[in-house]
Amino acid sequence: MPSIEGFHIQNYKVLKKLTIAKLWNTKGKNTKPLTPLTAVIGKNGVGKSTLFDAFGFLHDCLIFGVDEACYRSQRGGFQKIISPASKLDAAQTLNRSQRNKIHMDTEKYR
């Protein structure tokens, strides 16, 4: 069964830059993959719920497409999910037509 060994999130809501566990491009580094049971612990307001919403967002992107995923689960649209701490300008921000071009074949994951 496939498993998630690690992940990287950048500029998603309050998460400016977060890498947890092993990534595919971290060969040679002493980073261990996630275990089957991983606990997320932290103070209030540090982004624990946002971390799990990032997984929900990825799920919604695969099922409904990026544009609709931005508005599902009370996310409020693309501009609301970009980290306010990021220094993205309009040229770096995906516009609606670019987001609609992102497509993944979800059938092989069902």
KEVOZA-886082 format. One record per atom (N, C-alpha, C): residue in one letter; x, y, z; residue number from 1; atom name. Coordinates in Angstrom, 2 decimals, always signed. Layout:
+------+---------+---------+---------+-----+------+
! code !       u !       v !       w ! pos ! site !
+------+---------+---------+---------+-----+------+
!    A !       X !       Y !       Z ! NUM !   CA !
...
+------+---------+---------+---------+-----+------+
END
This chain:
+------+---------+---------+---------+-----+------+
! code !       u !       v !       w ! pos ! site !
+------+---------+---------+---------+-----+------+
!    M !   +0.84 !   -1.18 !   +0.00 !   1 !    N !
!    M !   +0.00 !   +0.00 !   +0.00 !   1 !   CA !
!    M !   +0.89 !   +1.25 !   +0.00 !   1 !    C !
!    P !   +0.60 !   +2.20 !   -0.87 !   2 !    N !
!    P !   +1.40 !   +3.43 !   -0.91 !   2 !   CA !
!    P !   +1.26 !   +4.21 !   +0.40 !   2 !    C !
!    S !   +2.31 !   +4.90 !   +0.76 !   3 !    N !
!    S !   +2.26 !   +5.72 !   +1.97 !   3 !   CA !
!    S !   +2.98 !   +7.04 !   +1.74 !   3 !    C !
!    I !   +2.68 !   +8.00 !   +2.56 !   4 !    N !
!    I !   +3.33 !   +9.31 !   +2.49 !   4 !   CA !
!    I !   +4.55 !   +9.25 !   +3.39 !   4 !    C !
!    E !   +5.73 !   +9.48 !   +2.80 !   5 !    N !
!    E !   +6.96 !   +9.44 !   +3.58 !   5 !   CA !
!    E !   +7.33 !  +10.82 !   +4.11 !   5 !    C !
!    G !   +6.83 !  +11.85 !   +3.48 !   6 !    N !
!    G !   +7.13 !  +13.21 !   +3.89 !   6 !   CA !
!    G !   +6.43 !  +14.18 !   +2.97 !   6 !    C !
!    F !   +6.47 !  +15.45 !   +3.31 !   7 !    N !
!    F !   +5.82 !  +16.45 !   +2.47 !   7 !   CA !
!    F !   +6.39 !  +17.83 !   +2.75 !   7 !    C !
!    H !   +6.15 !  +18.72 !   +1.82 !   8 !    N !
!    H !   +6.60 !  +20.11 !   +1.92 !   8 !   CA !
!    H !   +5.41 !  +21.01 !   +1.59 !   8 !    C !
!    I !   +5.16 !  +21.98 !   +2.42 !   9 !    N !
!    I !   +4.09 !  +22.96 !   +2.20 !   9 !   CA !
!    I !   +4.71 !  +24.34 !   +2.24 !   9 !    C !
!    Q !   +4.35 !  +25.17 !   +1.26 !  10 !    N !
!    Q !   +4.89 !  +26.53 !   +1.24 !  10 !   CA !
!    Q !   +3.78 !  +27.51 !   +0.88 !  10 !    C !
!    N !   +3.69 !  +28.59 !   +1.67 !  11 !    N !
!    N !   +2.75 !  +29.69 !   +1.44 !  11 !   CA !
!    N !   +1.29 !  +29.24 !   +1.42 !  11 !    C !
!    Y !   +0.93 !  +28.33 !   +2.32 !  12 !    N !
!    Y !   -0.46 !  +27.90 !   +2.45 !  12 !   CA !
!    Y !   -0.99 !  +28.41 !   +3.78 !  12 !    C !
!    K !   -1.85 !  +29.40 !   +3.72 !  13 !    N !
!    K !   -2.44 !  +30.04 !   +4.91 !  13 !   CA !
!    K !   -1.33 !  +30.47 !   +5.87 !  13 !    C !
!    V !   -1.35 !  +29.99 !   +7.12 !  14 !    N !
!    V !   -0.33 !  +30.43 !   +8.09 !  14 !   CA !
!    V !   +0.99 !  +29.68 !   +7.95 !  14 !    C !
!    L !   +1.04 !  +28.67 !   +7.09 !  15 !    N !
!    L !   +2.26 !  +27.89 !   +6.91 !  15 !   CA !
!    L !   +3.12 !  +28.52 !   +5.82 !  15 !    C !
!    K !   +4.13 !  +29.27 !   +6.22 !  16 !    N !
!    K !   +4.99 !  +29.93 !   +5.24 !  16 !   CA !
!    K !   +5.89 !  +28.92 !   +4.54 !  16 !    C !
!    K !   +6.54 !  +28.05 !   +5.33 !  17 !    N !
!    K !   +7.41 !  +27.02 !   +4.76 !  17 !   CA !
!    K !   +7.53 !  +25.89 !   +5.78 !  17 !    C !
!    L !   +7.12 !  +24.69 !   +5.39 !  18 !    N !
!    L !   +7.12 !  +23.56 !   +6.31 !  18 !   CA !
!    L !   +7.51 !  +22.29 !   +5.55 !  18 !    C !
!    T !   +8.52 !  +21.60 !   +6.04 !  19 !    N !
!    T !   +8.92 !  +20.30 !   +5.50 !  19 !   CA !
!    T !   +8.92 !  +19.32 !   +6.65 !  19 !    C !
!    I !   +8.22 !  +18.22 !   +6.47 !  20 !    N !
!    I !   +8.15 !  +17.18 !   +7.49 !  20 !   CA !
!    I !   +8.60 !  +15.86 !   +6.88 !  20 !    C !
!    A !   +9.58 !  +15.26 !   +7.50 !  21 !    N !
!    A !  +10.11 !  +13.94 !   +7.16 !  21 !   CA !
!    A !  +10.81 !  +13.92 !   +5.81 !  21 !    C !
!    K !  +10.85 !  +12.78 !   +5.19 !  22 !    N !
!    K !  +11.66 !  +12.53 !   +4.00 !  22 !   CA !
!    K !  +10.93 !  +12.93 !   +2.71 !  22 !    C !
!    L !  +11.65 !  +13.63 !   +1.84 !  23 !    N !
!    L !  +11.12 !  +13.97 !   +0.52 !  23 !   CA !
!    L !  +11.89 !  +13.19 !   -0.54 !  23 !    C !
!    W !  +11.31 !  +13.07 !   -1.71 !  24 !    N !
!    W !  +11.95 !  +12.30 !   -2.78 !  24 !   CA !
!    W !  +13.31 !  +12.86 !   -3.16 !  24 !    C !
!    N !  +13.51 !  +14.17 !   -2.98 !  25 !    N !
!    N !  +14.76 !  +14.81 !   -3.39 !  25 !   CA !
!    N !  +15.73 !  +15.02 !   -2.23 !  25 !    C !
!    T !  +15.55 !  +14.31 !   -1.13 !  26 !    N !
!    T !  +16.45 !  +14.45 !   +0.02 !  26 !   CA !
!    T !  +17.35 !  +13.23 !   +0.18 !  26 !    C !
!    K !  +17.71 !  +12.62 !   -0.91 !  27 !    N !
!    K !  +18.60 !  +11.45 !   -0.86 !  27 !   CA !
!    K !  +19.95 !  +11.87 !   -0.29 !  27 !    C !
!    G !  +20.49 !  +11.00 !   +0.54 !  28 !    N !
!    G !  +21.78 !  +11.29 !   +1.14 !  28 !   CA !
!    G !  +21.69 !  +12.06 !   +2.44 !  28 !    C !
!    K !  +20.56 !  +12.64 !   +2.73 !  29 !    N !
!    K !  +20.38 !  +13.34 !   +3.99 !  29 !   CA !
!    K !  +19.81 !  +12.35 !   +5.00 !  29 !    C !
!    N !  +20.10 !  +12.55 !   +6.24 !  30 !    N !
!    N !  +19.64 !  +11.62 !   +7.28 !  30 !   CA !
!    N !  +18.23 !  +11.94 !   +7.74 !  30 !    C !
!    T !  +17.32 !  +12.03 !   +6.79 !  31 !    N !
!    T !  +15.92 !  +12.31 !   +7.10 !  31 !   CA !
!    T !  +15.14 !  +11.01 !   +7.01 !  31 !    C !
!    K !  +14.44 !  +10.69 !   +8.08 !  32 !    N !
!    K !  +13.66 !   +9.46 !   +8.12 !  32 !   CA !
!    K !  +12.24 !   +9.71 !   +7.61 !  32 !    C !
!    P !  +11.62 !   +8.70 !   +6.99 !  33 !    N !
!    P !  +10.23 !   +8.85 !   +6.54 !  33 !   CA !
!    P !   +9.26 !   +8.88 !   +7.71 !  33 !    C !
!    L !   +8.06 !   +9.37 !   +7.45 !  34 !    N !
!    L !   +7.01 !   +9.34 !   +8.47 !  34 !   CA !
!    L !   +6.70 !   +7.90 !   +8.85 !  34 !    C !
!    T !   +6.28 !   +7.71 !  +10.06 !  35 !    N !
!    T !   +5.87 !   +6.38 !  +10.52 !  35 !   CA !
!    T !   +4.37 !   +6.24 !  +10.29 !  35 !    C !
!    P !   +3.84 !   +5.02 !  +10.38 !  36 !    N !
!    P !   +2.39 !   +4.84 !  +10.19 !  36 !   CA !
!    P !   +1.54 !   +5.65 !  +11.18 !  36 !    C !
!    L !   +2.08 !   +5.94 !  +12.35 !  37 !    N !
!    L !   +1.37 !   +6.76 !  +13.33 !  37 !   CA !
!    L !   +2.24 !   +7.99 !  +13.63 !  37 !    C !
!    T !   +1.75 !   +9.15 !  +13.25 !  38 !    N !
!    T !   +2.49 !  +10.39 !  +13.47 !  38 !   CA !
!    T !   +1.59 !  +11.35 !  +14.22 !  38 !    C !
!    A !   +2.08 !  +11.89 !  +15.31 !  39 !    N !
!    A !   +1.31 !  +12.85 !  +16.12 !  39 !   CA !
!    A !   +1.74 !  +14.27 !  +15.77 !  39 !    C !
!    V !   +0.77 !  +15.17 !  +15.71 !  40 !    N !
!    V !   +1.04 !  +16.58 !  +15.48 !  40 !   CA !
!    V !   +0.65 !  +17.32 !  +16.75 !  40 !    C !
!    I !   +1.63 !  +17.91 !  +17.41 !  41 !    N !
!    I !   +1.42 !  +18.55 !  +18.70 !  41 !   CA !
!    I !   +1.95 !  +19.98 !  +18.62 !  41 !    C !
!    G !   +1.21 !  +20.92 !  +19.19 !  42 !    N !
!    G !   +1.68 !  +22.30 !  +19.22 !  42 !   CA !
!    G !   +0.71 !  +23.20 !  +19.94 !  42 !    C !
!    K !   +1.14 !  +24.42 !  +20.20 !  43 !    N !
!    K !   +0.30 !  +25.41 !  +20.87 !  43 !   CA !
!    K !   -0.86 !  +25.82 !  +19.96 !  43 !    C !
!    N !   -1.85 !  +26.47 !  +20.56 !  44 !    N !
!    N !   -2.98 !  +26.99 !  +19.79 !  44 !   CA !
!    N !   -2.49 !  +28.03 !  +18.79 !  44 !    C !
!    G !   -3.05 !  +27.98 !  +17.59 !  45 !    N !
!    G !   -2.77 !  +29.00 !  +16.58 !  45 !   CA !
!    G !   -1.46 !  +28.85 !  +15.83 !  45 !    C !
!    V !   -0.80 !  +27.70 !  +15.92 !  46 !    N !
!    V !   +0.47 !  +27.54 !  +15.21 !  46 !   CA !
!    V !   +0.34 !  +26.86 !  +13.85 !  46 !    C !
!    G !   -0.86 !  +26.35 !  +13.52 !  47 !    N !
!    G !   -1.08 !  +25.78 !  +12.20 !  47 !   CA !
!    G !   -1.36 !  +24.29 !  +12.14 !  47 !    C !
!    K !   -1.69 !  +23.67 !  +13.24 !  48 !    N !
!    K !   -2.00 !  +22.23 !  +13.22 !  48 !   CA !
!    K !   -3.20 !  +21.94 !  +12.32 !  48 !    C !
!    S !   -4.27 !  +22.68 !  +12.49 !  49 !    N !
!    S !   -5.46 !  +22.47 !  +11.65 !  49 !   CA !
!    S !   -5.18 !  +22.83 !  +10.20 !  49 !    C !
!    T !   -4.36 !  +23.84 !   +9.98 !  50 !    N !
!    T !   -3.99 !  +24.24 !   +8.62 !  50 !   CA !
!    T !   -3.20 !  +23.13 !   +7.94 !  50 !    C !
!    L !   -2.36 !  +22.45 !   +8.69 !  51 !    N !
!    L !   -1.61 !  +21.32 !   +8.16 !  51 !   CA !
!    L !   -2.56 !  +20.26 !   +7.62 !  51 !    C !
!    F !   -3.57 !  +19.93 !   +8.39 !  52 !    N !
!    F !   -4.53 !  +18.91 !   +7.94 !  52 !   CA !
!    F !   -5.42 !  +19.43 !   +6.82 !  52 !    C !
!    D !   -5.72 !  +20.73 !   +6.83 !  53 !    N !
!    D !   -6.49 !  +21.30 !   +5.72 !  53 !   CA !
!    D !   -5.70 !  +21.25 !   +4.42 !  53 !    C !
!    A !   -4.37 !  +21.33 !   +4.51 !  54 !    N !
!    A !   -3.54 !  +21.22 !   +3.30 !  54 !   CA !
!    A !   -3.73 !  +19.86 !   +2.64 !  54 !    C !
!    F !   -3.86 !  +18.80 !   +3.46 !  55 !    N !
!    F !   -4.15 !  +17.48 !   +2.90 !  55 !   CA !
!    F !   -5.55 !  +17.45 !   +2.30 !  55 !    C !
!    G !   -6.51 !  +18.09 !   +2.96 !  56 !    N !
!    G !   -7.86 !  +18.19 !   +2.42 !  56 !   CA !
!    G !   -7.88 !  +18.96 !   +1.11 !  56 !    C !
!    F !   -7.09 !  +20.02 !   +1.03 !  57 !    N !
!    F !   -6.99 !  +20.81 !   -0.20 !  57 !   CA !
!    F !   -6.42 !  +19.96 !   -1.33 !  57 !    C !
!    L !   -5.37 !  +19.21 !   -1.04 !  58 !    N !
!    L !   -4.79 !  +18.33 !   -2.06 !  58 !   CA !
!    L !   -5.83 !  +17.31 !   -2.54 !  58 !    C !
!    H !   -6.57 !  +16.72 !   -1.62 !  59 !    N !
!    H !   -7.64 !  +15.79 !   -1.97 !  59 !   CA !
!    H !   -8.67 !  +16.46 !   -2.88 !  59 !    C !
!    D !   -9.12 !  +17.65 !   -2.48 !  60 !    N !
!    D !  -10.12 !  +18.37 !   -3.27 !  60 !   CA !
!    D !   -9.58 !  +18.74 !   -4.65 !  60 !    C !
!    C !   -8.30 !  +19.07 !   -4.74 !  61 !    N !
!    C !   -7.70 !  +19.37 !   -6.06 !  61 !   CA !
!    C !   -7.76 !  +18.17 !   -6.98 !  61 !    C !
!    L !   -7.48 !  +16.99 !   -6.43 !  62 !    N !
!    L !   -7.49 !  +15.78 !   -7.25 !  62 !   CA !
!    L !   -8.91 !  +15.39 !   -7.68 !  62 !    C !
!    I !   -9.88 !  +15.62 !   -6.82 !  63 !    N !
!    I !  -11.25 !  +15.21 !   -7.10 !  63 !   CA !
!    I !  -12.02 !  +16.28 !   -7.90 !  63 !    C !
!    F !  -11.92 !  +17.55 !   -7.49 !  64 !    N !
!    F !  -12.76 !  +18.61 !   -8.06 !  64 !   CA !
!    F !  -12.01 !  +19.60 !   -8.94 !  64 !    C !
!    G !  -10.70 !  +19.60 !   -8.91 !  65 !    N !
!    G !   -9.91 !  +20.58 !   -9.64 !  65 !   CA !
!    G !   -9.48 !  +21.71 !   -8.70 !  65 !    C !
!    V !   -8.43 !  +22.39 !   -9.08 !  66 !    N !
!    V !   -7.82 !  +23.41 !   -8.23 !  66 !   CA !
!    V !   -8.77 !  +24.58 !   -7.97 !  66 !    C !
!    D !   -9.44 !  +25.06 !   -9.00 !  67 !    N !
!    D !  -10.30 !  +26.24 !   -8.84 !  67 !   CA !
!    D !  -11.40 !  +25.99 !   -7.81 !  67 !    C !
!    E !  -12.09 !  +24.85 !   -7.93 !  68 !    N !
!    E !  -13.15 !  +24.54 !   -6.97 !  68 !   CA !
!    E !  -12.59 !  +24.23 !   -5.59 !  68 !    C !
!    A !  -11.42 !  +23.59 !   -5.53 !  69 !    N !
!    A !  -10.81 !  +23.27 !   -4.24 !  69 !   CA !
!    A !  -10.50 !  +24.53 !   -3.43 !  69 !    C !
!    C !  -10.19 !  +25.61 !   -4.11 !  70 !    N !
!    C !   -9.90 !  +26.87 !   -3.42 !  70 !   CA !
!    C !  -11.11 !  +27.40 !   -2.66 !  70 !    C !
!    Y !  -12.30 !  +27.03 !   -3.09 !  71 !    N !
!    Y !  -13.53 !  +27.54 !   -2.46 !  71 !   CA !
!    Y !  -14.23 !  +26.51 !   -1.58 !  71 !    C !
!    R !  -13.82 !  +25.26 !   -1.63 !  72 !    N !
!    R !  -14.46 !  +24.23 !   -0.81 !  72 !   CA !
!    R !  -14.02 !  +24.37 !   +0.65 !  72 !    C !
!    S !  -14.77 !  +23.79 !   +1.56 !  73 !    N !
!    S !  -14.45 !  +23.77 !   +2.98 !  73 !   CA !
!    S !  -14.16 !  +25.16 !   +3.55 !  73 !    C !
!    Q !  -14.89 !  +26.14 !   +3.09 !  74 !    N !
!    Q !  -14.79 !  +27.51 !   +3.58 !  74 !   CA !
!    Q !  -13.39 !  +28.09 !   +3.45 !  74 !    C !
!    R !  -12.68 !  +27.72 !   +2.37 !  75 !    N !
!    R !  -11.33 !  +28.24 !   +2.17 !  75 !   CA !
!    R !  -11.33 !  +29.68 !   +1.66 !  75 !    C !
!    G !  -12.37 !  +30.10 !   +0.97 !  76 !    N !
!    G !  -12.51 !  +31.50 !   +0.59 !  76 !   CA !
!    G !  -11.83 !  +31.93 !   -0.69 !  76 !    C !
!    G !  -11.33 !  +31.01 !   -1.48 !  77 !    N !
!    G !  -10.71 !  +31.37 !   -2.75 !  77 !   CA !
!    G !   -9.19 !  +31.37 !   -2.69 !  77 !    C !
!    F !   -8.60 !  +31.46 !   -3.86 !  78 !    N !
!    F !   -7.15 !  +31.35 !   -4.01 !  78 !   CA !
!    F !   -6.40 !  +32.41 !   -3.21 !  78 !    C !
!    Q !   -6.86 !  +33.66 !   -3.26 !  79 !    N !
!    Q !   -6.17 !  +34.73 !   -2.54 !  79 !   CA !
!    Q !   -6.19 !  +34.53 !   -1.03 !  79 !    C !
!    K !   -7.19 !  +33.82 !   -0.52 !  80 !    N !
!    K !   -7.30 !  +33.59 !   +0.93 !  80 !   CA !
!    K !   -6.40 !  +32.45 !   +1.41 !  80 !    C !
!    I !   -6.06 !  +31.51 !   +0.51 !  81 !    N !
!    I !   -5.24 !  +30.40 !   +0.97 !  81 !   CA !
!    I !   -3.75 !  +30.65 !   +0.82 !  81 !    C !
!    I !   -3.38 !  +31.70 !   +0.11 !  82 !    N !
!    I !   -1.96 !  +32.05 !   +0.02 !  82 !   CA !
!    I !   -1.54 !  +32.68 !   +1.33 !  82 !    C !
!    S !   -0.41 !  +32.26 !   +1.84 !  83 !    N !
!    S !   +0.09 !  +32.76 !   +3.11 !  83 !   CA !
!    S !   +0.25 !  +34.27 !   +3.08 !  83 !    C !
!    P !   -0.34 !  +34.96 !   +4.08 !  84 !    N !
!    P !   -0.16 !  +36.41 !   +4.13 !  84 !   CA !
!    P !   +1.30 !  +36.79 !   +4.36 !  84 !    C !
!    A !   +2.09 !  +35.88 !   +4.86 !  85 !    N !
!    A !   +3.50 !  +36.15 !   +5.10 !  85 !   CA !
!    A !   +4.33 !  +36.08 !   +3.82 !  85 !    C !
!    S !   +3.75 !  +35.51 !   +2.76 !  86 !    N !
!    S !   +4.51 !  +35.38 !   +1.52 !  86 !   CA !
!    S !   +4.61 !  +36.73 !   +0.82 !  86 !    C !
!    K !   +5.63 !  +36.87 !   +0.01 !  87 !    N !
!    K !   +5.86 !  +38.11 !   -0.72 !  87 !   CA !
!    K !   +5.54 !  +37.93 !   -2.20 !  87 !    C !
!    L !   +4.50 !  +37.14 !   -2.48 !  88 !    N !
!    L !   +4.13 !  +36.91 !   -3.88 !  88 !   CA !
!    L !   +3.51 !  +38.16 !   -4.48 !  88 !    C !
!    D !   +3.92 !  +38.48 !   -5.69 !  89 !    N !
!    D !   +3.26 !  +39.57 !   -6.39 !  89 !   CA !
!    D !   +2.35 !  +38.99 !   -7.46 !  89 !    C !
!    A !   +1.64 !  +39.84 !   -8.16 !  90 !    N !
!    A !   +0.64 !  +39.37 !   -9.13 !  90 !   CA !
!    A !   +1.26 !  +38.51 !  -10.22 !  90 !    C !
!    A !   +2.49 !  +38.76 !  -10.58 !  91 !    N !
!    A !   +3.14 !  +37.98 !  -11.64 !  91 !   CA !
!    A !   +3.43 !  +36.55 !  -11.19 !  91 !    C !
!    Q !   +3.61 !  +36.35 !   -9.89 !  92 !    N !
!    Q !   +3.90 !  +35.02 !   -9.38 !  92 !   CA !
!    Q !   +2.64 !  +34.25 !   -9.01 !  92 !    C !
!    T !   +1.53 !  +34.92 !   -8.87 !  93 !    N !
!    T !   +0.28 !  +34.30 !   -8.45 !  93 !   CA !
!    T !   -0.40 !  +33.66 !   -9.65 !  93 !    C !
!    L !   -0.85 !  +32.42 !   -9.49 !  94 !    N !
!    L !   -1.56 !  +31.76 !  -10.58 !  94 !   CA !
!    L !   -2.88 !  +32.47 !  -10.86 !  94 !    C !
!    N !   -3.13 !  +32.76 !  -12.12 !  95 !    N !
!    N !   -4.43 !  +33.33 !  -12.44 !  95 !   CA !
!    N !   -5.42 !  +32.21 !  -12.71 !  95 !    C !
!    R !   -6.68 !  +32.57 !  -12.84 !  96 !    N !
!    R !   -7.75 !  +31.56 !  -12.96 !  96 !   CA !
!    R !   -7.53 !  +30.62 !  -14.13 !  96 !    C !
!    S !   -7.13 !  +31.13 !  -15.29 !  97 !    N !
!    S !   -6.96 !  +30.25 !  -16.46 !  97 !   CA !
!    S !   -5.81 !  +29.28 !  -16.25 !  97 !    C !
!    Q !   -4.74 !  +29.71 !  -15.58 !  98 !    N !
!    Q !   -3.63 !  +28.80 !  -15.30 !  98 !   CA !
!    Q !   -4.05 !  +27.70 !  -14.34 !  98 !    C !
!    R !   -4.82 !  +28.05 !  -13.32 !  99 !    N !
!    R !   -5.27 !  +27.06 !  -12.35 !  99 !   CA !
!    R !   -6.14 !  +26.01 !  -13.01 !  99 !    C !
!    N !   -6.96 !  +26.43 !  -13.98 ! 100 !    N !
!    N !   -7.86 !  +25.49 !  -14.64 ! 100 !   CA !
!    N !   -7.10 !  +24.51 !  -15.52 ! 100 !    C !
!    K !   -5.86 !  +24.84 !  -15.93 ! 101 !    N !
!    K !   -5.07 !  +23.96 !  -16.77 ! 101 !   CA !
!    K !   -4.42 !  +22.83 !  -15.97 ! 101 !    C !
!    I !   -4.34 !  +23.00 !  -14.64 ! 102 !    N !
!    I !   -3.73 !  +21.96 !  -13.81 ! 102 !   CA !
!    I !   -4.69 !  +20.78 !  -13.75 ! 102 !    C !
!    H !   -4.21 !  +19.62 !  -14.11 ! 103 !    N !
!    H !   -5.08 !  +18.45 !  -14.16 ! 103 !   CA !
!    H !   -4.27 !  +17.21 !  -13.80 ! 103 !    C !
!    M !   -4.86 !  +16.35 !  -13.02 ! 104 !    N !
!    M !   -4.24 !  +15.08 !  -12.70 ! 104 !   CA !
!    M !   -5.24 !  +13.96 !  -12.97 ! 104 !    C !
!    D !   -4.74 !  +12.86 !  -13.45 ! 105 !    N !
!    D !   -5.59 !  +11.71 !  -13.70 ! 105 !   CA !
!    D !   -5.85 !  +11.01 !  -12.37 ! 105 !    C !
!    T !   -7.04 !  +11.21 !  -11.83 ! 106 !    N !
!    T !   -7.35 !  +10.66 !  -10.50 ! 106 !   CA !
!    T !   -7.82 !   +9.21 !  -10.56 ! 106 !    C !
!    E !   -8.12 !   +8.71 !  -11.74 ! 107 !    N !
!    E !   -8.64 !   +7.35 !  -11.84 ! 107 !   CA !
!    E !   -7.65 !   +6.32 !  -11.29 ! 107 !    C !
!    K !   -6.35 !   +6.51 !  -11.50 ! 108 !    N !
!    K !   -5.39 !   +5.52 !  -11.03 ! 108 !   CA !
!    K !   -5.23 !   +5.54 !   -9.53 ! 108 !    C !
!    Y !   -5.77 !   +6.57 !   -8.85 ! 109 !    N !
!    Y !   -5.67 !   +6.64 !   -7.39 ! 109 !   CA !
!    Y !   -6.92 !   +6.13 !   -6.70 ! 109 !    C !
!    R !   -7.94 !   +5.75 !   -7.43 ! 110 !    N !
!    R !   -9.18 !   +5.28 !   -6.83 ! 110 !   CA !
!    R !   -9.16 !   +3.81 !   -6.58 ! 110 !    C !
+------+---------+---------+---------+-----+------+
END
